[in-house]
Amino acid sequence: MGENVVGRSVRRPDLIEKVTGAAEYCVDVTMPGMAHAKVVRSDRAHARITGIDVAAALAGPGVVAVVTADDISALYARFGHIVSDHWILATGKVRYYGEPVAIVVAETVAAAADAVELVRVSYADLPSVMDIDAALADAAPLVHEQSYDATGDESFKNLSHVDDPAEEALSNVAHEVTVGWGDVDAAFAEAAVVVENTVHFPMLYAYAMEPYNAVASYHEGALTVVSTAQHPYMVRDDLARVFSLPLSRVRVTSPYLGGGYGSKSYTKVEPLASVASWVTGRPVKLTLTVEESIYTTRVDSARIWVKSGFAADGTILAREFDIVMDSGAYADNSPLVMAKSVNRCFGPYRVPHLRAHGRSVYTNTSPASSYRGFGAPQGNLAGETNLDQAAERLGISGADIRRRNLVRKGEEILPGKRGIDADIPADLEMVVESLERDRKDVPYYGIGFGCSASDAGAYPISTAQVRIQADGSVLVLSGSTEMGQGSRSLLAQVAAEELGVDLSVVKVVQSDTSVTPYERTTGASRTSTLVGLALQRACADARSRLRDMAAELYSCAAGDVRDLPGGVAGPDGRELDFGAVVRQWFGGSAGEVTGVGLLRRDGATQQMPPFWEVGMVGVAVEIDPETGVVAVDQLVTVADVGFAINPRAVEGQDLGAATQGLGSALHEELVYDGPQLANANVVDYRVPRMKDLPRKIDLMIAERRDGVGPYGAKGAGEGTLNPIGGAVAAAVARATGRWPDRLPLTPERVWRLINGRTS
């Protein structure tokens, strides 16, 4: 863990114990007169809507209304983070099985569910494209027969090297990105070894414990929404556009979420509840089942081709990638996921010549969006397995080929971007040492490594407020969202440290667009680093204001007032705590002092990305050759976080991310059977269980204070997921003698590898 200590509280063991278990869970939301909604969903993948008969449903007991696209035609009835291509209710045609066609609003959930079965929708079937090959074929049917407005702002271009999505010609390519430098073809011609392979990353569901839900109330030209949104301010922006409202008339709040993992990024079910309230004039609550949630958002599956050229000693000369992502029926955030995958696929290595091309493709499947790792798991699987196959061809170890190519601290891997702010070779040695210490010498046993570096932090826009109360207690206000990752605890720790007060007097309020200050997103592992920086500035601002007030009370210059933990001291040594300063300055037992912290692309956060999130993992697997079952014997991770403000939380995040990565590596995959998902339920979609956990787990933290965040911190929580797939694939290859080309490595697929059968 390291012995670093900052001030009084940040790393105090009793504080860590206290905040680790300090979660508050979302309380069920009710409003006077609230009705309940259920969604009528398409049972076609691609079809024209020729009619909707709602008469029988409207006659059902307790039914308030049935809302269709015609009822909301006066609104801007689309949304979307990058392009506004996502219809709130299918208009003209449906584009995937499970797409919302109508909303039934009733007095009870049961009445709404019964009435859904009475809505009759008539269709004229259209040819569908259920995978990327069909979607990219010549004369393929178009999922979208029109272009849409771009809603992504300037930072989208800055982050992902993309052009305006609205300028794309009509096709099933939602977006396309190319990144590169050098002379790739000439470098390949000079290479001693060229390795080429194609891998397939599965279609996944993030599987947060809490399904999507929202409560919306449209009243007197204002909209209030309580939802499971990771990014309430971005949801507010979409809803304001839908109803042509000023931002100040839309309030979005997010209580403590039951997990997110990226799947609750941006707008999801909030427009459905909101238009139902707008039509009926009543508050409306919409709660999805797990199956409905899977049809709402999934993970981009991908096919990645990679070719790399190496010198005889294993030095990388050139790399080329082609990434094609199945992004489903609507773009959502997939163009940016794909762009980030292109940025991250070639790894934290010196690549003098690069050509990387990515396409996000529309298909008639459920829409894809953000997922933990944000494009890195897909590209990393290809890049790392390609590197390991090269090591095999060159007769060197997987560790050695990485030692020869990993960048050193300060080196650029994206020209013009921030240099790597981590000692990645040292992280690798930590993993190698741990794995080798407990290696087994048995048949069908293999070890694999995985390295990644993600341009994390998103765009550095954050604000925070600190309010010092008349009794000296502290309110921290942040627009960031708590969803189990521990931001509420961490922000309380930072405020307690900066102000020198006890944690017990600090209260954190989050995720309310009408109360808390602006926060762009909660994702990209940014909260500890960027919100933490804004909070430090807010605390400094509050202390400055308190010094000015104390100077009046002491009748001295502000520069003569000294900061103390929880208070100030005058030039004569007289001390006042924060509460006394507030009370005496206002002249009564009342008042408060507000400090504001602002963060933008400036100073330490001018250069993009704000920080690099490193993934460094190792796995050892043991395979039963009779059944193909893969048991993970060892899992080793390094969290290169600069400074672990809460070490236990970092360990929890790393183990959770790695376990989620093991799920996609060995178990998880959404499977389409024709137009319909065959396993969109809690039984058939296989997530890791307790018995799947590795025999040995070694969670290490690297603290070198090399981040831009508070006390040298950098983000955590995604890094260990990103390279797990490639590490498991390499370990299985070494155990079986054959290289897999797709995840998950289910018992059947591994048995086929062992027995030389095709996958």
N, C-alpha and C positions, 0 to 999 in steps of 0.2 A: 504493500500500500504506500510505502514511503513515509517519511517522518515530517513532511512539510506541515507547518502550522501557520495559519494566517490569523493574526490578532487573537481575539478572545473566543470566537464562537464557531467559525466556519467549519472547523474540523473536530470540534469537541465531541467525544464519544457519546455523552448523554444526549447532546443535541441531535446527533445522527440517529440515535435510537428513537428519539421522540418524533422526528419528522418522518422517518421511514414508515411509521404506521399511522400517519396523520390524515389518511384519505377521508373525504366526505363523499357520500354517494348521492346521485341524483334522486330527488324526491319527485314522485309522480305529480305532474302539473294538471290542475283543473282550473277552469274559469267558469263564472256564472253563465248558464245557458249553453254550455259547450255541447256541440254535437260530435259525432264520430264518423270517420270516413273509411271506406274501403275502396280499392281500385279495381276497376274492370280492366283485365289485361288481355292482350292479343293472344290468340292461339294459332297465329300464323307467323312465319319468319319474314315474309315479304308479300304484301298484298295491298290492293286498293281497297279503301273503305267505301262500300256502296250504300250503306245505310246503317243507322243505329236506332233501334226501337226500345224506348225507355218506359213505355206506358205501363207494362206489368210491374216493373220495379217501382215506379212512382206510386202505384196503388198498394204497395206493401205496407204493413203496419209499421208506424214510426219513421217512415222515410220522409226526409225533408226536401231533398232535391237529388237529381242526377245531372252532373255537370259534364258536358261534352265540349269539344273544340269550338263548336258554334257559339256556345255561351260565353266564351272568352275571346272572341274574335276582335273585340274593341281594344284588347290589351296587346302589348308586345309579348306574344305568347311563346317566346323562345328564350333560352339562356345558354350559357357556355363560357368557360373560363378563357379559352383561346379564340374560338369562333362561336358565334351564337347559332349553332346548328341544332340544338336540342329542343324539340317541341315539348311543351309542358304536357299536352295531350296530343296523341297522334292526329295529325291534320292531313287529310287527303289519303295517306297511306300509312301502314305500319312497316317498321323496318327490322323488327326482331321479335321473336317469341317472348311474350311477357311484357311488351311495351304498354304503358298506360293508355287506354282508349277513353275511359270515362271514370268519374268519381261518384260514388254513391254516398250521400250524406244522410245519416239517420240519427235517431235519439240514442241508440245503443250500438255497440260494436256488433252484437248478434243480428240486429235488424239490418244493419248495413251489409253484413256478410251474406245474409239470406237474399237481399235484394240484388246483390251482384250477380247471382245466378239467374236472375230474371231479365237482365239486359241482353238483348239480342243484337249482335253485330254481324252485318253481311259483308263479305269480302269477295274480291276478284283476285285470285292468286297471280303473283308475278314470279318470274324466275329469280331464284335466290343465289347468293354467293356466300357459302358457309365457311370458307377458308381463304387464305391469302392467294393461293394459286388460282382459284376460281375468280377472285376479285380482280386479279391482275391480268387475267387472260384477255386476249383480243376480243373486242365487242362484248365484254362482260356487262351484265345488267348493272346500272348505276344504283347504288344505295341512296345517293342524293342527286337529284336532277336539277339542283340549283346551287348557286354559291351563296355564302352567308357573310354577314358583317363580322369584321374582326373586333373582338372585345379585349384581346390581350393588349397590355400597355407596352410602353417602350422598353421596360425592363425585360420583357420576354425576348426581344431581339438581343439585348445586351447579354442575357444569360445563355442563350442557346444558338447563336449564330444563324437565326432563321430570318427569312423574308416575310413579308406580310402574307398570312395564310389566305386572305381574301383574293390574292392575285393568282392563286393556283387555278389551272385549267380544270374543267369538269372531268373528273375521273374518280376512281375509288381510292386514290392516294390522298389521304387527308393532309399529309404534310411530308416534306422531304428535306433532308439536311445533308450537307457534305462538309467534312473537315479534313484538312490535310496540309502537308508541306513536303518539300524535298522532291527527289526524283525516284519514285517508287520502282518503276520498271527497271531503271539502270541498276538499282541496288539489288533487286531480285536476280538480275543477270550475273552479278558478282558473288552471290551467296554460295557458300559451300553446301548448305542444306536448306531446302525449302519445304515447309510443312504446311499442308492445307487440310482443313476439315470443316464440317458443317455440324452444328448442334441445334437442338430444339429445346426451348424453354417452355414449360407447361403453362396452360391457362389455370389461374389460381383464384381463390377467394380469400380475402384478408382475414375473415372470420373473427371480427371483434365480438365480444360476448353480447354486447347490446346491439340489436338490429336498429335500422334507421327509424326515427320517429320525429314528429314535429307537432307543435300546437301553434295555430295561427289565429290572430284576431284582427280583422280589418274593420275599423270603426272611425267614422268622421274624418275620412281622408288620411288616416294614419294606419300603419301596419305594425303589429307586434308579433314576433315569432320566437318561440322557445324550441330549440332543436339540438340535434346531435352533431352540429357543425364544428369541424376543427378550425375553420377560418370564418368566424361570424361576420367580419367586416367585408369579406368578399361576397358572402351570401347576401348581405345587406345591399351591396352594389347591384347584384343581379336582380333582386326583388324591386329595388327602386326603379330599374329600367323597365321591368315588366309592367309596373303600375304607373309609370311616369310621375313618380313622387320625388321630392327633394330627399337627399340622404337623411336629413334631420327628422323626416317623418317615418322612417323605417327603423325599428328597433329589433335587433337580433341578440338573443342571449343563449349561451351554451352552458348548462350545468355540468357538473362532473360527468364526463363521458365514460361509458363502459368500453373503452378501447377505441382505437381508430386505425392505426397502422397505415395511414394514408387514404384508406377507403372512405373516410368522412371528410376528406378535403373538398373544398369548393361546394357548389350547390348540388343537392341531391333531391330530397323529397319536399323541401320547403316550398317550392312553387305550387305543388299539388295541394298542400294544406291551405296555402294562402289564397289561391283562386277559389277554392271551395268556400272559404270564409267570405271572400268578396261577393260571390254569387248569392250566398244564403243570408249574409248579414249577421252571422253568428260565429263565435269562436269554434274552430274545428280541430279535432285531434286525429292524426293519422299515425298509425303504428304498423310497421311491416313485419311479416314473418321472416324467418331465416331464408326461406326459398325466394320470397319477394326481394329480399336484400341482395341475394346472389344475382338475381336478374337485373338489379339496379346498377351494380358496379362489380366488376371483376378486375383481374390483373391482365395486362397485355401479355399474351403469349408471343413467342418470337422464334424465327428461324435466322440463325446467324452463320454466315460463311466467313472464315478467316484464313488468311494466307500470310505466313511469316517467313522471312529469309534470315539466315544466321551465318556468321563467320564460323570457322572450324572450332574456335574456342567457346562457342555458345553466345557470343555477343550478337544482339539483335541489330540487323541492318535495315530492315523495312518490315512494315506490317500493312495489311489491307483487310478491311472489314466491310461486309454488306449485311445490314440488319434490316429485317422486314418484320414489323410488329402487326399482329392482328388486334386492332383497336376497337372492333365492334361497330355498332350502328351509329354512334355519335362520338365526336372528337374528345369531349370533356378535356382532360389534361394530357391526353396521350401524345400530342405533338411535342410537348415539352419533355415528357418521359422518354420519348424516342431520341430527342436531341441530347438529353443528358446521357442516355445510353451510348450515343456516339462519342461524347466527351470522355466517357469512362471506360470504354471497352478495351483500350490498349494498355491499361494498367499503369502503375507507378514506375514505369521503366523508361530508360533512354531509348527513344524511337526516332532515329535521325530522318527517316523517310516514312510518311504515313499517308494513307488514303482510306478514309472511313465514310461510308455512305449509309444513310438510314431512311426508311420510309415507314410512315404510320398509315395503315390501310383500313378503310372501311369494309366491314363484312356484315352480314345479316345475323349477328350474334349480339349478346348483351354488351352494353358499352363498357369499355375499360377506362381506367383512370389511374391515379397515383397509388403507389404501394411502397411500403417500407423499402428503402434502398433506391427508389426512384430511377429505374432504368439500369442501375448498376448490376443487379443480379443477372439480368439477361446477357448483357455484353461480357461481363466478367467470366461467366461460364465458358464462353467461346475462347476468350483470350487466354485464360489460365490453362485450360486443357490443351490448347495448341502449344503453349509453352512447355508443358510437361511431356507432350509427345515429341517435341524437339529434343528435350533432354534425353529421352529414351533413345532417339536416333543418334545422338552425339555421344552417348555412353557416359553421361554425367548425371548427377543426382538432381532431383527437383529443387533442393535447397541451393545447390551450386549454381544452377542456371539463373536463379533469382539473385544470388549474391553478385553475379557478374553484370547484372542489368538494372538493378534497383537504383533509382535516383538518390542522391544525397540531399541532405537538408539544404534548402535554399534554391535548388535546381528547379527550373520550369519544366512541366510536362505539357502545358498548353502555352504556346508562345504568347507573350504579353500579359499573361495572367500571374497571379501570386505564385511565388515559388513554394515548393513543398515545405510545410512548417512542422516536419516531424523527422525523427531519425528512424526511417523505415528499416534499414539494414539491422539496426540494433533490435527492433521489434521482432524481426525474423529470427534472430539468434535466440531470443527468449522462447519462441515457439519450438524451434528445433531442439533445444536443450530439454525442454519439458517432454516432448514426444519421445525422444530417444531414451530418456531415463526410464520409461515404463513400456518400452516396445516388447511385444511378445514374439517368440520364435516358433510360430505354428503355421501350418498350411492355410492357404486362403486368408492371409492376413496382409493388409496393405495400409500404407501411410500416404496422406496427401496434404499439400500445403495450399493456401490461398492468400493472395495479396490483392488489395484494391486501394484506390484513392479516389474519393468523390469530391467534386467541387461543390461543397455544401454551403449551408447558411442562407440560401435563396438571396433575395435582394435586401441589403442592410437598411431597412426602414423600420424603426421601432420608436415607441414613446412609452414613458412610464411616469407615474405620479407617486409621490409620497406625501401623506397628510399627517402632520404631527398634531395630536389632539391636546386638549387643555389638561389632561391628566398625564401627559407624556407618552401615551400609547401611540401606536403607529398603524396607519392604514396604507397598504401598498395596492395600487390600482394598475392593472395590466390587462390589455386586450388579448393576451395569450390564453390558450385553452388548456385546462388540466384534463387529461384523459387516462391517467394512470402512470404517466411517465415521471411524475414527481416534480413538475415545475412549481407547483404551489409551495412545496416544502423548500425548494431551492431558492425561490425568490424571498421567502421569509428569512432564510439563512443569510442571504446577501444583505438584506436590509438591516438585520440585527447586527451584522458585522460592521457595516458602514456607519451606522448610527451609534453603535456601542450600547445597545439595549438588549434586554433579555428577550429570548424568542417568544416568551409567553405573552408579551405585550404587542406582538406584531400580528396583524390580520391581513391576509391577501385576498383581494376581490378581483375576479377575472371575468372576461368574456361577456361583456354587456356593451353593445355599441352606443347606448345612450348614457352610460355611466363611466365606463373604463376608457382610457386613452387608446388611440389608434394602434393596432398591431396588424401588420400585413398578413402574416400567416403563423400557424403553429405547425411546423414541419421542417424538413431539411435539417434536423438536429440543431436548430438555430436558437432555441429559447435560452439555454444556459449562457451562450456567448453573447448574442445580440440584445436580447431583452435584459440580460444581466448587466451589460454595459449601460443601457438606457437607465436602468434602476440605480446603478452607481452614480450616474450623473444627477438623477433626481435627488438622491440622498445628499450629494454635494451641494446642490442648489438649496435644499431645505436647510442644511447647516449654515450656508451663507446668509440666508434670510434670518435665521435665528441669531447669528452673530450681529447682524445689523440691528435687530430689535434689542439685543442685550446691550449693545453699545449705547443706545438711547437710555436704557435703564441705568447703566453704569456711568453715563455722562463722559464717555471716552470715545476714541476713534475705533472704528470697526476692526482695524488691524491690531488693536490692543487686546481683543477678545480671543481667548484660546479655546479650542475644542477639547472637550472631555468626553469620555464614554457616557452617552445619555445626557450630556449637558454642556455647559460652557463655564469659563472662569474669567473674571475681570482682571484688570492690571493690579488690583490690590489683593488678588488671591481669592476674592469672594466667589463662591460657586453657586450656580443655579442649574437645576435640571431642566429639561426641555419644557415640561409642563409648567414650571414656575415662570419661565420666560414668556410663554404664551399667555398665561393668566395675568401676569403683571403688566405686560405690554398692552393687552386689550382692556385691562382695568377691571376685570371680573372673572368669575369662574366660567369662562367661555372663550370661544375663538379657536382658530387652528392656523397652522402654517402649511402651505403647499409647496413642495418642490417638484420641478418638472425636469425630466430628462429626455432629450431628443437624440436620435441617431439617424444618420444618413450616410451616403457614400462620401466620406470625408475623413481625412486623417488616417487613423489606423485601419479604417474600413473602406478607404478609397479604392484600393486594388481588389479586383474580383479574382477568385471567390473570397468571401470574408475569412474562411478557413478551409482546410482540407480535412475530410474525415477519412481516416485510415482504417482499413480492415485487414487484420492479420490473424489468420486462424490455422490450425492444424487438426487433422482428424486421423484416427486409426480405426479401421473396420475389420471385423472378422465375419466371414461368410460361411453359412452352412451350404455345402455344395449339393446336398440332396434336395433342398427346398429353395435355395436362392435367397433366403432371408439374410439381410445385412444387419448385423449388430454393431453399433458404434461403441468401440472399446474405449477410445480416448477422444476428448474434445479439449482443445487448448485455444484460448483466445487472448489477445492483447488489446486492451483499450488504451489507445494513445490519445489521452484527453487533455494533455497539458497540465491540468490540475484537477483532481477529483474533489469538487466541493462537497459531495456526499458519496464517499466510496461505495457504500452498500447499494445505493441507487444505481451507480455505474455498473456494478457487478450484476444487479438484477436486469438492467437494460441489455447488457451484453449476453447474458444467458438466455433471456427471452428472444433476442434477435437471432442468436445462433440456433436455438430450438426451432424457431420459425423457419430458418434456412434449412434445417434438417427435414422439416415437413415437406418442403418443395423438392428436396433432393431425393427423398425416399418414399413419400407417401402421397402427397397432395396433387390432384389434377382434376379439373373440371372436364367432363367428357360430353360432347354433343352426340346425340343419337338422332340424326336427321335435323329438324329445326329446333329440337328441344334438348335441354340439358338432362342427362340421364341420372345425375347424382347431385342435384341441387337441394340437398337436405343434410341434416346433422348426422345421419347414419352412414350414408354412402360416401360422403366426402371425408376422407380419412386424415385427421390431423394427428400430430404426435401425442402420445399418451405417456403417463408416468413411466411405464415399463420400457418405453423407447429411449429414455434418457441414457447417456453414456455411462459406462462403469466408472470412469475417471473424468472429472471435470476440473480443469485448471484455468481459473479466470484471473488474469494478471492485468495490472494497471501500470502504464508507463506515464510518469509525471516528470516533465522537463520544463514546465512553465513556458511553453513556446507558442501559446495561443494568444489571440487578441482579446479574449474575453476576460472576465474578472479573475484576478490572481493568476493569469496565464492560462485560463481554461479554454478548451475547445469542445465542440459538440460530441455527443455520444448517442448510441441507441440504434444506429443503422449499420455501422461499419462491419460488425461481425456477421451480419446476414449476407452481405454482398458476395464474399468469396466462398461461402460454405458449399454451394452447389459444385463449383469446380474442384474444391478440395475433396469432396466425397467421390466425385466421378474419377479423379485421379487415384484415390485410395482403392476404389473398386477395380479399376483397371490393373493396378499393381497386384491385387489379390487374385484376379482371374486371368490375367495375361491378355485381355482384350479390352479395347477402348469403347465405352458406351458413347452414343451420340445423342442421347436425350434423357431428360429427367421427367418424372421421378424414376428412381431405380427400384422398382417394385420387385418382389420376389420372382415373379414370372420373367421379367426382363433380365434380371441377373442370372437366373437359371439358364435362359437362352444364351446369354453371353458365355457362361461356363461351358455349355454344350455346343457352342459354335452355330447356334441357330440365329436367323435374322430377327431383328426386333420388331 
